[in-house]
Amino acid sequence: MDKKKREREIKRLISREYRVYEEEERFSSLPQTIYEKACAASEKLLKIDPDKKTREQLENTISFAHLKVTPRGISSFTIMFALLVCIPSLLLMLLRIIGLPGLSFGYGMMALMLGLFFTYYFYTYPGRLKRRYESEASAELVTFVLYIAMFMRNTPNLEGAVRFAADNLGGTLGYEIKKLLWDVEVGNYLSMKEALSEYTTRWVKNRPFVESVELVITSLKQVGEKRILLLDEAVDIMLQGSREQARHFNQDLQMPVMVIHALGIILPVMGLVLFPIIAVFLGVSSMILFVGYDIMLPLILYFVISGVLESRPPTFSKIDISESPEVPREGKFRYGKREIPALPVALILGALIIGLGIFLYVDEINNTEKPEGLIAAMVISLGISVGFGSYFLLISNQRMKVREKTRKIEQEFAEALFQLGNQISGGLPIEISIQNSMERMKNLKIKDLFERALKN
């Protein structure tokens, strides 16, 4: 067997534990993003330090979001980007004023507005990343408390409970809990109680989680029924707190929804009527209308919507389908037993329609004295939309089916456990109990899970 073939065989034999280890190592040593590289380069050139209060806020944000930047790097990059955009725009506007080739006042102000908009975005990017990270990780906090309470009902050992939760949690919170266990092992904390107390300071805004962890730690000093009652109370506080946060969030959605409706629906409809009038009577260039209507407005709408979504409270953890054998690899879709890259297919579909639009435009130029290119522009826009749409549809359609199937299995889990419990309570072996339970679950999706368990 040659070396390359042997390497391929070894890669097929890699265990799940080793894949998890590789993923964790990749997460802990992620390659620098463009933003991080830009901050590092700007820090070497300008070296602008923020004030003490801002530095403390940025340090907290950077630590929470796991960014490899410094407060000086963020400040330096923000100022450098603003200078690189504003100074050339002002110079070009000045050249136009003195009669030399340059930017008109309208185009110059548009460039300055776009530059200031992105300057603010780059400065607040770590904060937005932190809120997104909080939203993803906080969705797992309820599950984290449930795992600890489940373990400690039988074994009042905090280290074992946290290890049990870390083994069953995934995503960003699972990584942080494993890091917490490691910090206790190497002596960064004297005990798991101290480590958990320190960890809750990062979630000080989530009072139900902090109170639940405090009750779990307090239950270690109790015995018998009192300890079980404290654990149940910790779970109830976490669930009730999450429910209250979700209720308040729903009540406060009225104003953001009105703003999104106005920006996304009312303003575009009004623009269809007002923009031609503005263009005719005020002499506004069509390019300015294009930038304001097709670039600025969607950007503003995107940031408003993302800001609302980032402020949502933790409710329930999302379904993880990353390890399902029915899910194709990233960027691919499954056709039969083959996995095909989605990007080339989307590019071909989009390019065919765009090519048709270009052909229509060239034909209109050759056969018309004053070509408008309206139909050709619509066909080209359709081609761009089909390219993007087909790509996202191909990579998400099969994943959505697996997620929906998993959701149905979760809904049927209670009935399946009831059937299985009835069989086991009769003194039958687990294999026969599963087989008998399958006969009563012929119309349920969870039957496939029982069949796979029986074969193993």
C-alpha positions in Angstrom: 0.0 0.0 0.0 1.5 3.3 -1.0 1.9 6.2 1.4 -1.0 8.4 0.0 -3.5 5.6 0.1 -2.5 4.7 3.6 -3.0 8.4 4.7 -6.4 8.3 3.2 -7.3 5.2 5.1 -6.0 6.7 8.3 -8.2 9.8 7.8 -11.2 7.6 7.5 -10.4 5.9 10.8 -10.2 9.2 12.8 -12.5 8.9 15.9 -15.2 11.4 16.9 -13.2 12.4 20.0 -10.2 13.3 17.8 -12.4 15.4 15.5 -13.8 17.2 18.6 -10.2 17.8 19.8 -9.2 19.2 16.3 -12.3 21.5 16.3 -11.5 22.8 19.8 -7.9 23.4 18.9 -8.9 25.2 15.7 -11.3 27.3 17.8 -8.7 28.2 20.3 -6.1 29.2 17.7 -8.3 30.7 14.9 -6.5 32.4 12.1 -6.7 36.2 12.3 -9.6 37.7 10.4 -9.3 40.7 8.1 -10.5 43.0 10.9 -7.9 41.6 13.4 -5.2 42.1 10.8 -6.3 45.6 10.0 -6.3 46.5 13.7 -2.8 45.0 14.2 -1.4 46.9 11.2 -3.0 50.2 12.3 -1.7 49.8 15.8 1.9 49.7 14.4 1.3 52.9 12.4 -0.7 55.3 14.5 -0.6 53.9 18.2 -3.7 55.8 19.4 -4.8 54.9 22.9 -8.4 55.3 24.1 -9.2 56.9 27.4 -9.2 54.8 30.6 -13.0 54.2 30.7 -13.2 53.3 27.0 -10.2 51.0 27.3 -11.8 49.0 30.1 -15.0 48.6 28.1 -13.1 47.5 25.0 -11.0 45.0 27.1 -14.2 43.5 28.5 -15.7 43.3 25.0 -12.6 41.8 23.4 -12.3 39.1 26.2 -15.9 38.1 25.9 -15.9 38.0 22.0 -12.6 36.1 21.9 -11.1 38.7 19.5 -7.3 38.9 19.0 -7.1 42.6 19.1 -6.2 45.4 21.6 -8.1 48.6 22.5 -5.2 50.6 20.9 -5.6 48.5 17.7 -9.4 49.2 17.5 -8.9 53.0 18.1 -6.0 53.2 15.6 -7.9 51.3 12.9 -11.0 53.5 13.4 -9.1 56.7 13.1 -7.0 55.5 10.2 -10.1 54.4 8.2 -11.8 57.7 8.8 -8.7 59.6 7.6 -8.3 57.4 4.5 -11.9 58.1 3.5 -12.5 61.7 4.6 -9.2 63.3 3.5 -9.3 62.1 -0.1 -13.0 63.0 -0.4 -12.4 66.5 0.9 -9.4 67.0 -1.4 -11.4 65.9 -4.4 -14.2 68.2 -3.5 -11.7 71.1 -3.1 -10.2 70.4 -6.5 -13.7 70.6 -8.0 -14.3 73.9 -6.4 -11.1 75.5 -7.8 -12.0 74.2 -11.3 -9.9 71.0 -11.5 -11.2 67.5 -12.0 -12.7 66.1 -8.8 -15.9 65.2 -7.0 -19.0 67.3 -7.0 -20.5 68.4 -3.7 -23.2 65.8 -3.9 -20.9 62.9 -4.6 -18.4 64.1 -2.0 -21.0 64.3 0.7 -22.2 60.9 -0.3 -18.7 59.5 0.0 -18.3 61.2 3.4 -21.6 59.8 4.7 -20.6 56.3 3.6 -17.2 56.6 5.1 -18.5 57.9 8.5 -21.1 55.1 8.4 -18.5 52.4 8.0 -16.2 54.1 10.5 -18.9 53.8 13.2 -19.5 50.2 12.1 -15.8 49.2 12.5 -15.6 50.9 15.9 -18.7 49.1 17.2 -17.9 45.8 15.5 -16.4 44.2 18.7 -19.5 45.2 20.6 -21.8 43.7 17.9 -19.7 40.5 17.9 -20.0 40.3 21.7 -23.8 40.6 21.6 -23.9 37.9 18.9 -21.7 35.7 21.0 -23.9 36.4 24.1 -27.0 35.5 22.1 -25.5 32.2 20.9 -24.0 31.2 24.2 -26.9 32.3 26.4 -29.2 30.0 24.6 -27.3 27.1 26.1 -27.3 28.5 29.7 -30.7 26.9 30.4 -29.4 23.5 29.2 -26.3 24.0 31.3 -28.3 24.5 34.5 -30.5 21.6 33.7 -27.5 19.2 33.2 -25.9 20.3 36.5 -29.2 19.8 38.4 -29.8 16.4 36.8 -26.3 15.2 37.8 -26.4 16.6 41.3 -29.8 15.1 42.2 -28.0 11.7 42.3 -24.4 12.8 43.1 -23.8 16.0 45.0 -20.4 16.7 43.4 -20.0 20.1 41.6 -16.9 19.1 39.6 -18.6 16.0 38.3 -21.7 18.0 37.4 -19.8 20.6 35.5 -17.8 17.9 33.7 -21.1 16.1 32.8 -22.5 19.4 31.4 -19.3 20.1 29.4 -19.4 16.6 27.8 -23.0 17.1 26.6 -22.9 20.8 25.7 -21.6 22.0 22.3 -20.8 25.3 20.6 -19.3 28.3 22.3 -20.6 27.6 25.8 -19.4 24.0 25.7 -15.9 25.3 24.9 -16.0 27.8 27.7 -17.1 25.2 30.3 -14.3 22.8 29.2 -11.9 25.7 29.5 -13.2 26.3 33.0 -12.5 22.7 33.9 -9.0 23.0 32.6 -8.4 26.2 34.6 -9.4 24.2 37.8 -7.1 21.3 36.8 -4.0 23.5 36.3 -4.7 25.5 39.5 -5.9 28.8 38.1 -8.8 28.4 40.5 -8.7 26.6 43.9 -12.0 24.9 43.4 -14.9 24.5 41.0 -17.1 26.6 43.3 -14.6 29.6 42.9 -14.4 29.0 39.1 -18.2 29.0 38.7 -18.6 32.1 40.9 -16.0 33.9 38.8 -17.7 32.8 35.6 -21.1 34.1 36.6 -19.6 37.6 36.8 -19.5 37.6 33.0 -23.2 37.0 32.9 -24.1 39.6 35.5 -26.9 41.0 33.2 -28.5 37.5 33.2 -29.8 37.5 36.8 -31.7 34.2 36.6 -28.5 32.4 35.6 -26.5 34.0 38.4 -29.2 33.1 41.0 -29.5 29.5 39.7 -25.7 28.9 40.0 -25.7 30.4 43.5 -28.5 28.0 44.5 -26.7 25.1 43.0 -23.6 26.0 45.0 -25.7 26.4 48.2 -27.3 23.0 47.7 -23.9 21.4 48.4 -24.2 22.4 52.1 -27.6 20.8 52.4 -28.6 17.1 52.7 -31.7 15.0 51.9 -34.9 16.6 50.7 -33.6 20.2 51.2 -30.9 19.7 48.7 -33.3 18.4 46.1 -35.6 21.3 46.7 -32.8 23.8 46.1 -31.9 22.1 42.9 -35.5 22.2 41.7 -35.7 25.9 42.7 -32.6 26.6 40.7 -34.1 25.1 37.6 -37.4 26.9 38.1 -35.7 30.3 38.5 -33.8 29.7 35.3 -36.9 28.7 33.3 -39.1 31.4 34.8 -36.4 34.0 34.2 -36.0 33.0 30.6 -39.8 33.1 30.1 -40.1 36.5 31.7 -37.2 37.9 29.5 -38.8 36.5 26.4 -42.2 38.1 27.4 -40.7 41.5 28.0 -38.8 41.2 24.7 -42.0 40.5 22.8 -43.7 43.4 24.5 -40.9 45.8 23.5 -40.9 44.7 19.9 -43.6 47.1 18.8 -41.4 50.1 18.2 -38.5 48.2 16.4 -41.1 46.4 14.2 -42.6 49.8 13.3 -39.2 51.2 12.4 -38.4 48.2 10.3 -41.8 48.3 8.6 -41.3 52.0 7.8 -37.7 51.6 6.5 -38.3 48.4 4.6 -41.8 48.8 3.2 -43.3 52.3 3.5 -40.2 54.3 2.6 -39.4 52.2 -0.6 -43.0 52.5 -1.8 -43.0 56.2 -1.2 -39.6 56.4 -2.9 -41.0 55.0 -6.1 -43.3 58.0 -6.3 -41.1 60.7 -4.9 -37.7 59.9 -6.4 -38.7 60.8 -10.0 -40.2 64.1 -8.8 -37.0 64.8 -6.9 -34.8 64.0 -9.9 -36.8 66.2 -12.2 -37.4 69.3 -10.1 -34.2 69.3 -7.9 -31.8 68.0 -10.6 -30.6 65.2 -8.4 -28.4 62.7 -10.3 -29.7 59.2 -10.8 -26.4 57.9 -9.3 -27.1 59.6 -6.0 -30.6 58.2 -6.0 -29.2 54.7 -6.8 -26.7 54.9 -3.9 -29.3 56.2 -1.4 -32.1 53.8 -2.5 -30.2 50.6 -3.3 -27.1 50.8 -1.0 -27.6 53.1 2.0 -31.2 52.1 2.8 -30.6 48.3 2.7 -27.5 48.8 4.9 -29.4 50.8 7.4 -32.2 48.3 7.4 -29.7 45.4 7.8 -28.1 47.0 10.9 -31.5 47.8 12.5 -32.7 44.2 12.0 -29.5 42.7 13.2 -29.5 45.0 16.3 -33.0 43.8 17.2 -32.0 40.1 16.7 -28.9 40.5 18.8 -30.9 41.9 21.7 -33.2 38.9 22.0 -33.0 37.0 25.3 -32.0 33.3 25.6 -34.9 30.9 25.0 -33.9 27.5 23.9 -30.8 25.9 22.3 -30.9 25.4 18.5 -30.9 21.9 17.0 -27.3 20.8 16.2 -27.2 18.7 13.0 -23.5 19.1 12.3 -22.8 15.4 13.1 -25.8 13.9 11.3 -24.7 11.5 8.5 -27.6 12.8 6.4 -26.1 16.3 6.3 -23.7 17.1 3.4 -20.4 18.8 4.0 -20.1 22.6 4.1 -20.8 24.3 0.8 -22.1 21.1 -0.8 -25.4 19.4 -1.5 -26.2 15.8 -1.9 -27.5 14.4 -5.2 -28.1 10.7 -4.8 -25.0 9.4 -3.0 -22.7 12.1 -4.4 -21.9 15.4 -2.8 -21.7 18.2 -5.4 -20.3 21.8 -4.7 -23.1 24.3 -4.7 -21.1 27.3 -5.8 -20.2 26.2 -9.4 -23.9 25.2 -10.0 -25.1 28.6 -8.8 -22.5 30.5 -10.8 -23.5 28.6 -14.0 -27.2 29.3 -13.5 -26.6 33.0 -12.7 -24.1 33.4 -15.6 -26.5 31.9 -18.2 -29.2 34.4 -17.3 -26.8 37.3 -17.0 -25.4 36.4 -20.4 -28.9 36.5 -21.8 -29.3 40.0 -20.4 -26.0 41.1 -21.9 -27.1 39.7 -25.3 -30.4 41.5 -25.2 -28.6 44.8 -24.3 -26.1 44.4 -27.2 -28.9 43.5 -29.6 -30.8 46.6 -28.5 -27.8 48.8 -29.0 -27.3 47.5 -32.6 -31.0 47.8 -33.5 -32.2 50.9 -31.7 -31.1 54.5 -31.9 -31.8 55.3 -28.2 -31.4 52.1 -26.3 -32.9 52.1 -22.8 -31.7 48.7 -21.7 -34.6 48.3 -19.3 -35.5 44.7 -20.1 -31.8 43.8 -20.3 -31.2 45.3 -16.8 -34.2 43.3 -15.4 -32.8 40.1 -16.9 -29.3 40.8 -15.5 -30.8 41.6 -12.0 -32.8 38.3 -12.3 -29.6 36.4 -13.1 -27.8 37.9 -10.0 -30.8 37.0 -7.8 -31.0 33.4 -9.2 -27.3 32.9 -8.6 -27.4 33.9 -5.0 -30.8 32.3 -4.4 -29.9 29.0 -5.9 -26.6 28.8 -3.9 -28.3 29.3 -0.6 -31.2 27.1 -1.5 -28.9 24.2 -2.5 -26.9 24.3 0.7 -29.8 24.9 3.1 -32.6 22.8 1.7 -31.3 19.4 2.8 -30.2 20.8 6.1 -33.6 22.2 6.8 -35.2 18.7 6.1 -32.8 17.1 8.6 -33.5 19.8 11.2 -37.3 19.3 10.7 -36.9 15.6 11.0 -34.9 16.0 14.3 -37.6 18.4 15.6 -40.3 15.8 15.0 -38.3 13.1 16.7 -37.9 15.4 19.8 -41.6 15.9 19.9 -42.2 12.1 19.8 -39.6 11.4 22.4 -41.9 11.4 25.4 -44.3 8.9 23.8 -41.4 6.6 22.8 -40.0 6.7 26.3 -43.4 5.9 27.8 -43.7 2.9 25.5 -40.2 1.7 26.3 -40.6 2.2 30.0 -43.8 0.1 30.0 -41.8 -2.8 28.4 -38.8 -2.5 30.7 -41.0 -2.4 33.8 -42.4 -5.8 32.8 -38.9 -7.3 33.3 -38.1 -7.7 29.7 -34.5 -7.3 28.4 -33.7 -4.0 26.7 -33.4 -5.5 23.3 -36.8 -7.2 23.4 -38.3 -4.0 25.0 -37.0 -1.9 22.1 -38.3 -4.4 19.5 -41.8 -4.5 21.2 -41.9 -0.7 21.4 -41.2 -0.4 17.7 -44.3 -2.3 16.9 -46.3 0.4 18.7 -44.5 3.2 17.0 -44.9 2.3 13.3 -46.1 5.7 12.3 -43.5 7.7 14.2 -40.3 9.2 12.9 -38.4 8.0 16.1 -38.9 4.5 15.0 -35.8 4.8 12.7 -33.7 5.8 15.8 -34.9 2.7 17.7 -34.1 0.5 14.6 -30.6 1.9 14.5 -30.1 1.3 18.2 -31.3 -2.2 17.9 -28.9 -3.0 15.1 -26.0 -1.7 17.1 
